[in-house]
Amino acid sequence: MSLKHSYTLIAPFYDLAIRRAFDRTRAEILKDFPSGGNVLISGIGTGLDLPHLPPDNQYVGLDLTRAMLDRATARQHPLQLTLVQGDSQRLPFDDASFDHVILHLILAVVPHPEHCLAEAARVLKPGGTLQVLDKFLRPDEKAPMRRLANILIRHIATRTDVVFEHVLQHAPSLNLVSDQPLLGNGWFRCIRLEKSA
Ligand SMILES: C[S@@+](CC[C@H](N)C(=O)[O-])C[C@H]1O[C@@H](n2cnc3c(N)ncnc32)[C@H](O)[C@@H]1O
């Protein structure tokens, strides 16, 4: 089964499973989100970030799965939001198109996170910012159960073996601004990056 198929099946239940667990975290990490720019939300899903974002940006939300995008439509008011079906690993946008990119619960979902991050860096303007929320192993962390689980669930929902530091090596234009441990004893992290000017 492809991720597109599985997220089509997951879509009706996604909010029930995920919204409450992450809502406070989203509110916290998006409370100072900048205004007045072009923002890409790559892997927007059902749009659970949207209620926490400031209205005075132009937003583009991209996702592979039409059933997830259809649910995001219901959350777009009052934002200026364009929804696009596409692949976060091969973005259909020109270089340097966005002031900010949000990668929430997508980098550790896609088969090739290094392509996803490199593409986000490509479409960012110099000096632009990128915010990641996801679950990552630390370099050299053994985590045998998560690596075992990964074999099965990577095909239907998410990877559980991604090491952020390894992925970042594929986007040399990005500089680390902050790395904040969050849920699951720091398994989930909010990582902020800035593209070199
Ligand atoms: C775990 S959900 C996260 C959704 C949302 N960002 C959030 O924070 O709730 C992962 C999303 O990634 C989408 N997805 C999976 N593979 C993708 C790809 N290659 N390109 C774009 N979206 C993808 C799925 O359809 C799903 O909506």
The ligand as a Gaussian input file, in Angstrom:
#p B3LYP/6-31G(d) Opt

LIG

0 1
 C        1.085000      12.769000       9.727000
 S        0.231000      13.689000       8.514000
 C        0.673000      15.354000       8.981000
 C       -0.299000      16.361000       8.495000
 C       -0.104000      17.781000       9.051000
 N        1.146000      18.373000       8.638000
 C       -0.205000      17.838000      10.552000
 O        0.692000      18.405000      11.183000
 O       -1.205000      17.334000      11.093000
 C        1.225000      13.405000       7.088000
 C        0.669000      14.027000       5.827000
 O        1.663000      13.899000       4.812000
 C        1.021000      13.602000       3.602000
 N        2.034000      13.007000       2.726000
 C        2.563000      11.764000       2.738000
 N        3.510000      11.647000       1.792000
 C        3.592000      12.851000       1.187000
 C        4.388000      13.381000       0.131000
 N        5.306000      12.635000      -0.481000
 N        4.207000      14.664000      -0.242000
 C        3.262000      15.440000       0.370000
 N        2.474000      14.996000       1.371000
 C        2.640000      13.724000       1.774000
 C       -0.133000      12.716000       3.982000
 O       -1.127000      12.712000       2.982000
 C       -0.583000      13.372000       5.276000
 O       -1.543000      14.362000       5.008000

